[in-house]
Amino acid sequence: MHETSWPDSALANQSAVAVIRTRWRWITVLTLLAGLVSVEMACRFLGLHTPVLYERTSFGFRPVPNQDIRRFGNHIYYDPIGLRSTPVGTSPAAGSLRLLFLGDSVINGGAMTDQADTLPFRLQRMMSERGVTTEVLNASSPGWAIGNEAGWLNRYGTLGAKYLVLTLNSFDLFQMPAPASTVGHHPSFPDKAPWLGVQELLTRYIVPQMLGRVQPADPGVDIGSVSIDNTRAILGDLRWILLRARHQQTEPVVVFVEPVGAMSMNDSTARAAKGMILELLKQLAVTTIETAQVIESAGGSALFRDGLHPNSQGNEIIASILARHLLTYPPH
């Protein structure tokens, strides 16, 4: 019987070990690739590869027109002029009531709110159920201040709306116009889509969290200085908006959307600033709707997803408040 010599046996063992190691390397590589593909597919399912894109404008920035995406399970649509609403004609359809909403992330809803659950569309359904055919136009963007909104109105006008519904919150009392440089520099305002969903997951969420460099998703909440001087400057922009709307035969309606414990309720400077704005609205005889009491009795903080932005139930409550006021006016 032939016996394998020791050197031959050692070589055979080494060869077998090398084959096993090679196989394990391939298994590891393939497992990692499969894991990455799975994570990428999950990211794409959430819409992480298609963020809302923004562009710089003369009034700061706006969402890029003609976007139709799904993100975090929510439908997000922007029309040909960057409104988060369904395209409409240059003038209201016969027999319909056209409402132009103007505001920031509170009215926009952001990626966490489905198109159908935004305040304008909630109100549209509510008005239709009450027999008033209604068109809603949502001119808004996360991060906008009153100065940005004045710039938008100067560019596009009221688009034939019967009413301009201007939404305000506590941060609007002091926030100066958000600059065009926000686009492409703030992670929530990209000007181009990432190649991969994993790329956005890492660069926009995980790495900033690990490095302690998380910026507010909405720069509008980072107002910097709580100063009455800011409020005085804002009053000029607000007055211009209200007079501009009336000049175009559109009646302004101002809605304060403030959760329980809002800044204006707790801070003396904020209360003084809000008092100045309310005085201007009184001087100009602008219909002003305060929602705080109704919101508190209907659920308070449970109607907001993060202490500032209404959730779908919150938008339903605010829409019902608005509907009661609008139904007291003739639709034509």
Disulfide bonds with the S-S distance in Angstrom:
none
